[in-house]
Amino acid sequence: MPILHAHILAGRTQEQQQAFARAVTDAATTHLGVPATAVRVLIHEIPPAQWYTAGEPKAPPADMG
């Protein structure tokens, strides 16, 4: 049973995430030869303040004020 993890930047809609999960499931069934019912897709949303590129966050951390 394939378990596929996707780490994405937070902010996508439920519809976008579902469409992505369906597309990944379709790819797994096509290329791995498994039934769709055997595919698990886990989406991990990362807040922009915890998403770093070249050492810099996508967004500044929220003020803990």
C-alpha positions as CSV (number, residue, x, y, z in Angstrom):
1,M,0.0,0.0,0.0
2,P,1.7,3.3,-1.1
3,I,1.6,6.0,1.5
4,L,2.4,9.3,-0.1
5,H,3.4,12.4,1.9
6,A,3.1,15.9,0.5
7,H,4.4,18.9,2.4
8,I,2.7,22.1,1.1
9,L,2.5,25.7,2.1
10,A,-0.6,26.4,4.1
11,G,-3.4,28.3,2.4
12,R,-4.7,25.9,-0.3
13,T,-8.4,25.3,-0.3
14,Q,-10.0,21.9,0.6
15,E,-11.0,21.6,-3.1
16,Q,-7.4,22.2,-4.2
17,Q,-6.0,19.6,-1.8
18,Q,-8.7,17.0,-2.8
19,A,-7.9,17.6,-6.5
20,F,-4.2,17.1,-5.7
21,A,-4.9,13.9,-3.7
22,R,-6.9,12.5,-6.6
23,A,-4.2,13.3,-9.1
24,V,-1.5,11.7,-7.0
25,T,-3.8,8.7,-6.5
26,D,-4.3,8.4,-10.3
27,A,-0.5,8.6,-10.8
28,A,0.1,5.8,-8.3
29,T,-2.5,3.6,-9.8
30,T,-1.0,4.2,-13.3
31,H,2.7,3.9,-12.5
32,L,2.7,1.5,-9.5
33,G,-0.1,-0.8,-10.6
34,V,-2.0,-0.6,-7.4
35,P,-5.8,-0.1,-6.9
36,A,-6.9,3.4,-5.8
37,T,-8.3,1.9,-2.6
38,A,-4.7,1.0,-1.6
39,V,-3.3,4.5,-2.0
40,R,-3.0,6.8,1.0
41,V,-2.2,10.5,0.5
42,L,-1.2,12.5,3.5
43,I,-1.0,16.3,3.2
44,H,1.1,18.2,5.7
45,E,0.4,22.0,5.7
46,I,3.4,24.1,6.7
47,P,2.7,27.7,8.0
48,P,4.5,30.3,6.0
49,A,6.6,31.4,9.0
50,Q,8.0,27.8,9.2
51,W,8.7,27.5,5.4
52,Y,12.3,28.5,4.7
53,T,14.1,29.1,1.5
54,A,17.8,30.1,1.5
55,G,17.5,30.5,5.3
56,E,14.6,33.0,5.1
57,P,11.0,32.4,6.1
58,K,8.3,32.7,3.5
59,A,6.5,35.0,6.0
60,P,7.7,36.6,9.2
61,P,6.5,34.9,12.4
62,A,3.4,36.3,14.0
63,D,4.0,38.8,16.8
64,M,3.9,36.9,20.1
65,G,3.1,40.3,21.7
